Amino acid sequence: MRVSNRVGFLGLAACMALAAALHGQNTAYQQDPNWRAPQEAAACANPLAHKPEAVAGGQKLFHRNCTECHGEDGSGLIKKHAADLLLPAVQDQTDGTLFWKITNGNVDRGMPSFSKLPELQRWQLVLYVRMLKQDVALQATGTKK
Amino acid sequence: MRVLAVFLLFGASLRCRAQESPYFVTYDHHLEEPGNLEIETFSTIGVPRSGQNAYVAPYMELEYGVTARWTAELYLEGQGTAGDSAVFTGWRLENRFRPLKREHRINPVLYLEYEDINEASRIQKEITGIPDVTSPNAQLQPTKDRELEAKLILSSTVRDWNIAGNFLTEKNLSRDEGFEFGYAFGFSRPLSSLASAQNCRFCRENFIVGVEFYGGLGSTVDGVGFRDAAHYVAPVVSWQVSENASIHFSPAVALNGLGSPVLIRFGYSYEVRGFGSKLAQLFGGRR
């Protein structure tokens, strides 16, 4: 029984890895331990948090600036070594941290700085990155049904 | 007729720049994203004083993001003067390096350029002295100028404003003209900070407006200072017409009686995203 469980688990993991590879999703993404937002920046709240209508603009900005590396669905393209934005490692970060990372980039890992975008537009991107997670959750619920 | 031919040659391939700096002369600290290629065509039209002829100096820029901290550019330039001729005026290879990893209050960028141009060049991407806009092309073109140019670019983002200042020095390797100096300073901001939901062309967020000032600061041979050099003030505007493309326009007005009294600059640029990986794919490299 235990052996069959193990085989089943390995099979499931292999299928997921294959599906991720076919999809180009970067589930193996490892965070750069040196890429940390200062505490003050991490504690910043999103000024658009109570303006959910701003997320549509965020989607437009995401499509324009981010999909080249992170993919249309934010899952991160392996060939670009880009983060899967749906992973808890990303989603568990504060809004302020995400904003800081978008602003500064991580030039050693190929992530450019997006400080050229106005501040509110960078916050719109943070809103949209949060929305990606909700989209996936909704899709998962729909699949189960 | 030849002026028109040069204009059409460059103008026909007009493509534009993703929403970035609206400046024509001043550089800010934003580099090209790694792997992206920007194809840009710009023109400088010189409005003549009495005794001068009007000219148009088109140039093409190929700007590539080598890494997130290094952008390289190749320029090809020409010039056509009314009542004279149209000539190719040379090429330039430019590199910009960003020494600091993170955003700071003031962000430095180091700029190094090699120019293989001739005296007929009139694009006026930088001004160090008084451009010769009166001598005929036949006299100017044979005189080669192989120059090294270095710039210190300092740029800040204050709220939604970009404030940038450049200090440049140039050394002609073809003959001894000493070190020549120049400056550029500009500030700009988008008309709207928030992105609208619609994919619209005329939304305020697609427009960036600003002003730039540029001119020469003399040389070690003729003396350093504001005198004996052209100076301009120029409102600038850029309009992002699509996701990859934008149009730029700037009328520059001379602040003294040297050089052309008005320079009308315009351009269009187009960004090819992921150009590096597409090229690698084409030659069987890693995807």
Interface residues (C-beta under 8 A of the other chain):
Chain A: E53 A54 A56 G57 G58 Q59 K60 L61 H63 R64 E68 K79 K80 T103 N104 G105 N106 V107 D108 G110 M111 P112 S113 S115 K116 P118 E119 L120 Q121 Q124
Chain B: Q19 E20 S21 D28 H30 L31 E33 P34 G35 N36 G65 T67 A68 R69 R98 K101 R102 E103 T157 R159 D160 N162 R189 P190 S192 S193 L194 A195 S196 A197 N199 E205 E243 R273 G274 S277 R286 R287
